[in-house]
């Protein structure tokens, strides 16, 4: 079992839909949770960063962390075709190295 | 542009050749990370530096891989005697804390 599990998709939704992307993890030491967006053949772009449990909102994006269930989510409201990309979750533990463990990414397709 | 930059963006080489990639981090970031990413997978950590010190290199894929950051600024990743299995995207990221900022990557194709 991988430390971080993420369904690769693809997830196909119509424009305007609410999208839910999820990751589960096994390492209870993880304290920092990130979501990255990666367009084809580009580097990952940091979208959201959350420490410990709770919700964080930024525009159309909401990140949720449930440490008791070892489950994190990213919600995208009013999805747009420009949101079509691969979404990577990443997480790391306290300590000096800050080395994250990534999920394999979920491919999202938003069709007009 | 004050983001992370990588050079070259694409590299095609023949099996057995050596290749070197360069990464220029965000100027105030003291940490620099190298990753490899293959199709359909998330980035796989290779090594990282804090300033000029390489603090983790046990996850470099083999002894053909090496990295340097001689003055705590830019870094290079070298792959010696390339193999077809080395074909991948090589990503660099920099950070001050848990939030890492990635460069555009160098796509390596080994023929």
Interface residues (C-beta under 8 A of the other chain):
Chain A: X4 X6 X8 X32 X34 X36 X41 X42 X43 X44 X45 X46 X49 X51 X88 X90 X92 X96 X97 X98 X99 X100 X101 X102 X103 X104 X105
Chain B: X4 X6 X31 X33 X40 X41 X42 X43 X44 X45 X48 X50 X55 X56 X89 X91 X95 X97 X98 X99 X100 X101 X102 X103 X104 X105 X107
